[in-house]
Amino acid sequence: MLGSERSVVEEWLSEFKSLPETRIPSYAGSLHLKKSLVPALYRVIQDPNNELLEPVCHQLFELYRSSEDRLRRFTLQFLPELVWVYLRVTASRDRQSNGCIEALLLGIYNLEIVDKDGNSKLLSFTIPSLSKPSIYHEPSSLGSMALTEGALCQHDLIRVVYSGLHPQRETFTAQNRFEVLCFLMLCYNSAVVYMPLSSYQSVCRMSSRLCVCGFPRQQQKLWRAPCNRVLLDPEFMVQMLTAIYHAIYNGEWAMGREALEDILYRAQLELYSQPLLLANAMKNSLPANAPDDPRGRKVLQVEVTPTISRISISAITTASIRRHRWKREGKTAAALETGRPAIMTAAHSKVNRASVQERSQ
């Protein structure tokens, strides 16, 4: 670690400790202006033997405990790197150099599973109903579904899935390790849109290295540091894919696609059905080339469906039948009105021709 990076980290550690409560909001707003701080913190986290690692982990936890969302996101951006270092050191069975990172991860987990009053959180997810328009579909495009839209709305076919009541953890074990890490990655993915580009690069590196370390595919990488194989959970790999998908479309096209291939490689070796299904779906949906600027942001574009429900042209309703009957009756009346003078004129001409013939005889 360079001396300049060390001085930046030490200044950051001392600055926050002497900060009064009234200046925390302004400090949170100016933290992103410290361009050299984030790379220096990555260097500290990547070295488990660094003497600054313990105070850095402690301060990151203090930032996460604050009520400022910007400070919480600042800590959350380092989560992929923390998870990678923790799993790598755990696989090497060197638990002594892993204590502060383990404490930080458990601290974030225990903070996230409870609300501000200390009660266990109950997360809910509403499954979209086909009768309601969304950014993914229109009820009118489903054909006959438009006929039953009102009936579905009346029957309230909205399903809500609940998840929560996670127990607090004081230490990592082989049984609860990925339960905690999956929840932490879920928290990261819920705020992934606020993460900087360096965090996207970190989650891509973490995903690639966790999936190939200790396997023959690692020899094809530029990163060839000796590392034991890391046991992975299929649900954790799904959370990695969620983060990778966002990174691919938000500035990390090359690293994201490489991480996707590595996750697919590991899922095939382990025969994990959920990561295989999701990774193949992501791979087959990717365009041939990077959309727009590969280093740009917000290139994942979605055409939003109007909130007003539309009725399909082919749908037969009472109103359409009534309009059709009115149009037909209107055409008949118009034809009768325009046809009556023509018939009378033709009959009158026949009478005139007959009278002329009689006179000529």
C-alpha positions in Angstrom: 0.0 0.0 0.0 1.4 3.4 -1.0 2.1 6.1 1.6 -0.3 8.5 -0.1 -3.1 6.0 0.1 -2.4 5.3 3.7 -2.5 9.0 4.6 -5.8 9.4 2.8 -7.3 6.5 4.8 -5.9 7.8 8.1 -7.3 11.3 7.4 -10.7 9.8 6.7 -10.6 7.8 10.0 -9.8 10.8 12.1 -12.2 13.2 10.3 -15.3 11.2 11.0 -14.4 10.6 14.7 -14.2 14.3 15.3 -17.4 15.2 13.3 -20.3 16.6 15.3 -23.8 15.3 14.7 -25.0 18.5 13.0 -22.4 18.2 10.3 -23.1 14.6 9.3 -25.6 15.5 6.5 -23.1 17.9 4.8 -20.3 15.3 5.3 -22.5 12.6 3.6 -23.0 15.0 0.7 -19.3 15.7 0.2 -18.0 12.2 0.7 -18.3 11.3 -3.0 -15.9 14.2 -3.8 -13.0 12.4 -2.2 -11.9 10.6 -5.4 -8.8 9.0 -3.9 -10.6 7.6 -0.8 -12.5 4.7 -2.5 -9.5 3.2 -4.3 -7.5 3.4 -1.1 -10.2 1.7 0.9 -10.3 -1.1 -1.7 -6.6 -1.6 -1.2 -7.1 -1.9 2.6 -9.9 -4.4 2.2 -8.0 -6.6 -0.2 -5.2 -7.1 2.2 -6.4 -9.1 5.3 -3.1 -8.5 7.0 -3.3 -4.7 6.7 -3.2 -3.0 10.1 -5.8 -0.4 9.0 -8.4 -3.1 8.1 -9.9 -3.3 11.6 -10.4 0.5 12.1 -11.7 0.7 8.5 -14.3 -2.0 9.1 -15.3 -0.4 12.4 -15.8 3.0 10.7 -17.7 1.4 7.8 -20.1 -0.1 10.3 -20.5 3.3 12.1 -21.4 4.8 8.8 -24.0 2.1 8.2 -25.5 2.6 11.6 -26.2 6.3 10.8 -29.6 7.5 9.7 -28.1 9.0 6.5 -28.9 6.9 3.4 -25.9 8.2 1.6 -23.5 7.0 4.3 -25.2 3.6 4.3 -24.8 3.3 0.5 -21.1 4.3 0.9 -20.5 1.3 3.1 -22.7 -0.9 0.9 -20.6 -0.3 -2.2 -17.8 -2.3 -0.6 -20.0 -5.3 0.1 -18.9 -7.4 -2.9 -15.2 -6.9 -2.1 -15.9 -7.8 1.6 -17.8 -10.9 0.6 -15.0 -12.0 -1.8 -12.2 -11.5 0.8 -14.3 -13.2 3.5 -15.0 -16.3 1.4 -11.5 -16.5 0.1 -9.9 -16.4 3.6 -12.6 -18.8 4.9 -11.6 -21.3 2.2 -8.0 -21.0 3.2 -9.0 -21.8 6.8 -7.2 -18.7 8.1 -9.9 -17.5 10.5 -7.6 -15.1 12.5 -7.2 -12.6 9.7 -10.9 -12.7 8.9 -12.4 -11.5 12.2 -13.0 -7.9 11.5 -14.6 -8.5 8.1 -16.8 -11.2 9.6 -17.9 -8.8 12.3 -18.8 -6.1 9.8 -20.9 -8.5 7.6 -22.7 -9.8 10.7 -23.3 -6.3 11.9 -24.8 -5.2 8.7 -27.0 -8.3 8.6 -28.3 -7.8 12.1 -29.1 -4.1 11.4 -31.0 -5.0 8.2 -33.3 -7.7 9.7 -34.9 -5.3 12.2 -36.7 -2.0 11.9 -35.9 1.2 13.7 -37.8 0.0 16.8 -35.9 -3.3 17.0 -38.7 -5.5 15.7 -38.0 -8.1 13.0 -38.7 -7.0 9.5 -41.3 -8.8 7.3 -40.5 -8.3 3.7 -43.3 -8.5 1.2 -43.4 -8.9 -2.6 -46.6 -8.5 -4.7 -46.8 -10.9 -7.6 -48.0 -8.9 -10.7 -51.5 -9.7 -11.9 -52.0 -10.3 -15.6 -55.2 -8.2 -15.4 -53.2 -5.1 -14.5 -50.9 -3.4 -17.1 -47.2 -3.2 -16.2 -43.9 -2.4 -18.0 -43.8 -6.0 -19.1 -47.2 -6.5 -20.7 -50.6 -5.1 -21.6 -53.8 -6.9 -20.8 -55.1 -6.1 -24.3 -52.2 -7.9 -25.9 -53.3 -11.2 -24.4 -56.4 -11.6 -26.7 -59.3 -13.0 -24.8 -57.8 -11.8 -21.5 -59.4 -8.4 -22.2 -62.8 -9.9 -21.9 -62.1 -11.1 -18.3 -60.2 -8.1 -17.1 -63.1 -6.7 -15.1 -63.8 -10.1 -13.6 -60.2 -10.6 -12.5 -60.1 -7.2 -10.9 -63.3 -7.9 -8.9 -62.0 -11.2 -7.6 -58.8 -9.5 -6.3 -56.4 -12.1 -7.6 -53.3 -10.3 -6.1 -50.8 -12.6 -4.4 -48.4 -11.3 -1.9 -45.3 -13.3 -0.9 -43.8 -12.7 2.6 -40.3 -13.2 3.6 -38.6 -12.3 6.8 -38.3 -13.0 10.5 -34.6 -13.8 10.0 -32.9 -14.7 13.3 -30.0 -12.7 14.6 -26.5 -14.2 14.1 -23.6 -13.8 16.4 -21.1 -15.8 14.3 -20.8 -17.5 11.0 -21.2 -21.3 10.7 -21.3 -23.7 7.8 -25.0 -23.9 8.1 -25.9 -20.2 8.2 -23.1 -18.7 6.1 -24.9 -18.4 2.8 -28.2 -17.6 4.5 -26.5 -14.4 5.8 -24.6 -13.7 2.6 -27.7 -14.2 0.4 -29.6 -11.6 2.5 -26.7 -9.2 2.3 -26.6 -9.5 -1.5 -30.3 -8.9 -1.5 -29.7 -5.7 0.4 -27.0 -4.7 -2.1 -29.2 -5.5 -5.1 -32.0 -3.4 -3.7 -29.7 -0.4 -3.8 -27.7 -1.4 -6.9 -28.9 1.6 -8.9 -27.1 4.0 -6.5 -23.8 2.2 -6.6 -20.8 3.8 -8.4 -19.0 2.2 -11.3 -16.2 0.9 -9.1 -18.8 -1.2 -7.2 -20.0 -2.7 -10.4 -16.5 -3.7 -11.3 -16.1 -5.2 -7.8 -19.2 -7.3 -8.1 -18.0 -8.6 -11.5 -14.6 -9.5 -10.1 -16.2 -11.2 -7.1 -18.5 -13.3 -9.2 -15.8 -14.4 -11.6 -13.2 -15.3 -9.0 -15.7 -17.1 -6.7 -16.8 -19.3 -9.6 -13.5 -20.2 -11.2 -10.9 -20.2 -8.3 -9.5 -23.7 -7.8 -10.9 -24.8 -11.2 -9.0 -25.3 -14.5 -10.7 -22.2 -15.9 -8.7 -20.0 -13.5 -5.6 -20.7 -15.6 -7.2 -18.7 -18.5 -7.6 -15.6 -16.3 -5.1 -12.8 -15.8 -5.7 -13.3 -12.1 -4.0 -16.6 -11.1 -3.3 -16.1 -7.4 -3.4 -19.5 -5.6 -6.8 -20.0 -4.0 -8.8 -23.0 -2.8 -12.2 -23.8 -4.2 -15.0 -21.8 -2.6 -18.3 -23.6 -1.9 -21.2 -21.7 -3.4 -24.9 -21.8 -2.8 -27.4 -21.7 -5.8 -29.4 -18.9 -4.2 -26.3 -16.9 -3.7 -25.4 -17.4 -7.3 -28.9 -16.1 -8.3 -28.2 -12.9 -6.3 -24.8 -12.6 -8.1 -26.6 -12.8 -11.4 -29.0 -10.1 -10.4 -26.2 -7.7 -9.7 -24.3 -8.8 -12.9 -27.3 -8.1 -15.0 -27.5 -4.5 -13.8 -23.7 -4.1 -14.3 -23.9 -5.4 -17.9 -26.3 -2.7 -18.9 -24.8 0.1 -16.9 -21.2 0.5 -18.0 -19.6 -2.9 -17.4 -20.5 -4.7 -20.6 -17.2 -6.7 -21.0 -16.6 -7.5 -17.3 -20.3 -8.3 -16.8 -20.4 -10.8 -19.7 -17.2 -12.4 -18.5 -18.7 -12.8 -15.1 -21.9 -14.2 -16.6 -19.9 -16.9 -18.5 -18.0 -17.8 -15.3 -21.2 -18.2 -13.3 -22.7 -20.3 -16.1 -19.5 -22.4 -16.1 -19.7 -23.1 -12.3 -23.5 -23.7 -12.5 -22.9 -26.4 -15.1 -20.3 -28.1 -13.0 -22.4 -28.0 -9.9 -25.7 -28.8 -11.8 -27.5 -26.0 -10.0 -30.8 -25.6 -11.9 -31.8 -22.1 -10.8 -28.5 -20.4 -11.7 -28.4 -22.4 -15.0 -31.9 -21.3 -15.9 -31.3 -17.7 -15.1 -27.8 -17.5 -16.6 -28.9 -19.0 -19.9 -31.9 -16.7 -20.1 -29.7 -13.7 -19.5 -27.1 -14.9 -22.1 -29.7 -15.6 -24.8 -31.4 -12.2 -24.3 -28.2 -10.2 -24.6 -27.6 -8.2 -27.9 -24.7 -9.1 -30.1 -22.9 -5.8 -29.3 -22.8 -3.4 -26.4 -25.9 -1.2 -26.4 -25.0 2.5 -26.9 -21.8 3.5 -25.2 -20.3 0.4 -23.4 -18.9 2.7 -20.7 -22.0 4.8 -20.4 -24.7 4.7 -17.7 -28.4 3.9 -17.8 -28.4 2.2 -21.2 -31.0 -0.3 -20.1 -34.1 1.2 -21.6 -37.6 0.1 -21.0 -40.6 1.3 -22.9 -43.2 2.1 -20.3 -46.7 1.0 -21.0 -49.4 3.7 -20.5 -51.4 3.4 -17.3 -54.7 3.6 -19.2 -55.9 0.2 -20.1 -56.6 -0.4 -23.7 -59.2 -2.6 -25.2 -58.1 -4.8 -28.1 -59.6 -4.1 -31.5 -60.7 -7.7 -31.8 -62.4 -7.7 -28.5 -66.2 -8.0 -28.8 -68.1 -6.0 -26.2 -71.6 -4.7 -25.7 -70.5 -1.2 -26.7 -68.9 -2.4 -29.9 -72.0 -4.4 -30.9 -74.2 -1.4 -30.3 -71.9 0.9 -32.4 -71.9 -1.7 -35.2 -75.7 -1.9 -35.2 -76.0 1.9 -35.3 -73.6 2.1 -38.2 -75.5 -0.5 -40.1 -78.9 1.1 -39.4 -77.4 4.5 -40.4 -76.2 3.1 -43.8 -79.6 1.5 -44.5 -81.4 4.8 -43.8 -79.1 6.7 -46.0 -79.5 4.2 -48.8 -83.2 4.5 -48.6 -83.2 8.3 -48.6 -80.8 8.4 -51.6 -82.5 5.5 -53.5 -86.2 6.7 -53.3 -85.9 9.6 -55.8 -84.0 7.4 -58.2 -86.8 4.8 -58.2 -89.5 7.4 -58.7 -87.5 9.0 -61.5 -87.1 5.6 -63.3 -90.8 4.8 -62.9 -91.7 8.3 -64.2 -89.5 7.8 -67.3 -91.1 4.5 -68.1 -94.6 6.1 -68.0 -93.4 8.9 -70.3 -92.0 6.5 -72.8 -95.2 4.5 -72.9 -97.3 7.6 -73.5 -95.0 8.7 -76.3 -95.4 5.3 -78.0 -99.2 5.5 -77.8 -99.3 8.9 -79.4 -97.0 7.9 -82.2 -99.3 5.0 -83.1 
